[in-house]
Amino acid sequence: MTPAGRFAPSPSGELHVGNLRTAILAWLFARSTGRRFLMRVEDLDRARAGAEAEQLRDLAAIGITWDGGIVRQADREPFYATTIAGLTAAGLTYECFCTRREIQEAPSAPHAPQGAYPGTCRNLSQAERAAKRAVRPAAVRLRSAVTTATVQDVLHGSYTGVVDDFVLRRNDGVTAYNLAVVVDDAAQGIDQVVRGDDLLPSTPRQAYLAALLNMPLPEYAHVPLVLNADGARLAKRDGAVTLADLSAAGSPVGQVRDVLLASLGLPAGPLEQALAVFDPAALPREPWIWPGMAGPDA
């Protein structure tokens, strides 16, 4: 299978300029290394009617191209279920009945990393599980044998993070992101993952799970986010931050694309021009503050 990179948005709404900047980077990383570039819609949760079409329209408008059809996680639940069943048969999962509040209020296990699941349900007896199951449905957690794992990142270097007994399937039956992304990347031949650096802390969990499943580990590049003037993650409440809103305010798509490219130290124009000079080593390492735009002469 030819190596590939990917972009994998969640169709919860329109993409903002931070999402589009990350998509451009994922495309540049993949195309500059001769990889295929795939599009995957991560629609297991929070899907809004019409959002997928809006997102694909905006990606195409700024010049993002992809190979093959769209993969949707909602169509892949049987594969996730088979994977969880295999882990369960190997004794590597257990049922968890904890609420979020109970997890937050529970004391941490001795020597557990900050924020790790404390293992409340790890060693319940069969009778205790049956009693709790009668009250509320169970989530499925991984029975991890480690507390941390280390991954290599193109931009961050060596990164060590928490690996706890993380959720594989939520108690509403929806497959958790950490499992779905590992299974899908392996199935699609994705060996390069470029995404926002807010997802770096979850990467050691995914790398550990991939090793358990004998799946190859991709090359990671976690890129800086776009922030608002207050230093917080960009959101719709920050005003005109989507292509539709910016166009309505007088900023055409090409101008928005060029501002995003300039923020990366890349030349304006079609993405192919940026591709010709793209160098990951020259990318900025700090978050970019969205300056806003005020029409075609901004």
N, C-alpha and C positions, 0 to 999 in steps of 0.2 A: 504494500500500500504506500503510495506517494506521501511523504511527510506533509503536514498541514499545520497552519495556524487557524485561529478562529476569532469571531466576535459573537458574544452570546448575551444579548439583551433580554431583560424581563419585560414583557409587554404590559406594564402597569400604567403607562402613560407615554406622552411624547418624549423623545430624547432631548436632553438639554445640551448646551455646548460642551459641558464636561464629558458627557457620554460620547459625543461626536469626536472630540479630541482623542479620547482613548481608542475609538474605532479607527481613526486615521493611523494612530501609532501601531495598532495590531495589524492593519493592512500593510503598512510600511515594513514592519518586522518580517512578515511572512513573504511578501513579494521580493524583498531585497535578498532573501536567502533561497529563492526558487521554490518556496513551498506553495501548495494550494492554499486558498483562503476560504474557509467555510463559514456559513451562517447558521447559528443554532438559536432557536427561540426557547428560552427557559420559562415555560408557561405552566409550571406545576402549581404555582400560587400567584395570587395578585394579578391575574390577567384581566385587562379591561377591554371591553368590546371595541374593536377597531384600532386598538393600539399597535398591534403587529403591523398592519398595513401602513400606518403612519410612520412607524420606525423604519421600515424597509424603504419607504418613499424618501425619507430624509437622508438615509445612508446613500442611496443611489444618487440623490441630488448633489451631494458633496463629492461624488466621484468614487465611492466605494464599490468595488465589484467583487463578486464571490463566485465560487465554482460549485456547480451542482445545485440540487434543490435545497429547500429549507428543512432542517431537522427540528422537530418539535418534541420537547420532553413529555408533553402530555400523551404522545403516542408510544412512549417507551416504558410505561409502567411495568409491563410484564418482564422486561429485562432487569429492572431494579428488584422486582419481587424475587426473581430467580437468584440474583446475587445475594440478597438478604437471607433467603432460604439456605443457600450454601454456607454462609457464615454461621447461621444458627445450627446447622447440622454439625459444624466443626466446633461447636461450643463457644463461639466467639461473640454471641449476643445475649442480651437479657432484657426482660420487660421492665419498663420504668413507669411508675404511676405518679411521679412528683409533678406538682404544679410549678409554674415559674416562681411564684412567691415562696413556696417551700424550698426551692433550690437557693433562692437569694438569702433566705433566713437561716439555712442550715450551716452549721460550723464546717469549716474546711477539714478534709482529712489530713492527718499528719503528713507534713512534707509535700502536700499537693501544691501545684503551681497556683498562683492567684487566678481566680476565675474559673478554675476547673470544676467539673461536676464532682460532688463529694462522695459519690458512690452509695447513696442512700438505699437504692433498690438492688444493689449488686449481689447481695448474698441472702435475699429473701428465701424463706422456705417455700415449698410448693403450696402449703396451706396458706401462708401469708399472701402469696401471689393470687391465689384463688379468691381470697377475701377482698383484696384490693380491686381485682378485676370485676367484681360484682358491683363496685361503686363507680368506677370510671375506666374507660378504655386505656390500654397501655401504649406507650411509645416503645420503640425498639432501640436500644443503645448497643454500641460496640463495646465488647469487653477488652479494653486495651491492656497490653502488657508493658507499656512504657508511659512516661509522664511528659516527655518532650521528644521532639525530633528536629533534625537540622536539614534545611534545604539550601540549594544554591540559586541565587537570583542574579540575572544579568546586571541589574542596576544596584541591588542592595548587597551583593556578595553573599556571604554565609549568614543564614538567619535561623535561629533556634526559637521554637515556639511551643506552646502547650499542646499536648495530645492527651485528652481525657477520654472518658467513656462517652463520646459524643453521639448524638441522635442520628440514627439511620432512617427511621420512619417515625413521623410524628403520630400522636395519638388520634388524629383525625384521618389517618391512613395515607397521608401525603408523604411521598419520599422526600427526605431531607436533601438539601443542596449538596452537602459534602459527599454524599454517596452518588447522587445523580451525575455530578460533574466528573467524578473519577471514571464511572462506567462509560459515560458518553465520550469523553476524550479518548479513552482506549479504543472504543468501538469505531470511532471516526478516524483513527490514525493520527490524532492531533499530538504532535510532539513539541509544540511551542505554544505557551499560554501567556498572552499579553493582556493585562487587565489592571484596574485601579489598585493603588497600593493600600487601600482600605481592606483589601482581601488578603494581604500578605499574612496576617495572623492566623488565618484559617488554613493556610497552605501546608504546614507541617502535619495537620490532621489528614489532609487529603493524600499527602505523600506516604504516610504510614499505612493508610487504607489501601493505596495502590500496591504497596509492597505485599500486604497480606493477600491480595487478590492476584499476585503475580502479574500485575499490569505494569507496562513501562512508565517511567516518570518523565513528564515533559520538561523542556527547558522553560523556566519561568522568567518573566520580566514584569515587575509590578511598577507601573508608571505613576507619577505624581498626579494628584487630583486637581481640579479647578475649584477654587474657593471664592466666596463672595468678599465684599470689602471688610466684613467683620472677621474674616478668617474661618468661617464655617463652610461646610459643604454646600455647593451650589444647589438651589432648588427653585421650583416654579415661583415661589413667593418672592424671589429676588427680581421679579419683573420679566422683561423680555429676554428669555434665555433659550427659547426654542426657535427653530427655523421659521415656523409659522408666525410667531410673535415678532421676531426680528424683521421678517419681511413686511408685516403689517406696519411696523414702525419706520420702514424705509430703508432697511439694510438687506440687500439682495443676497442670495445664497453664496454667490462667488465671493462677496466681500467678507462674509462670515468665515468661509473656508480659509481665506487668505489671512485673516486675523489669527485663526487657530494655528495655521502653519507658521506665522511669524512668531508666535509664542514658543514654538519649538526650534526657532532659529533656522527655519526652512523657507525656501523661496515661494513667492505667491504663484498662483496659477493652478492648472490641473495637477492632480496628485502625482502623475508620472514625472513631472519636473522635480518635485520634492524627492521622489524615489531615486532619481539619478544621483543625488548627493547625500542620501540618508546615511547617517553614521550613528549607531546607538551610543557610542562612547561620547558623542558631543551633545547628547540630550540633557536638558536641565534636570536637576535632581530635586528641586524644591517645588512645592505647589505653586500654581499660577493663579494670581488674583484676576478674576474676570473684570475687565475695565468697563464693560457696558458699551453699547454702540448707539449712535444717534443719527442714523441716516447714511446715505452713500458717501458723504464727505467726512465721516467721523474718523 
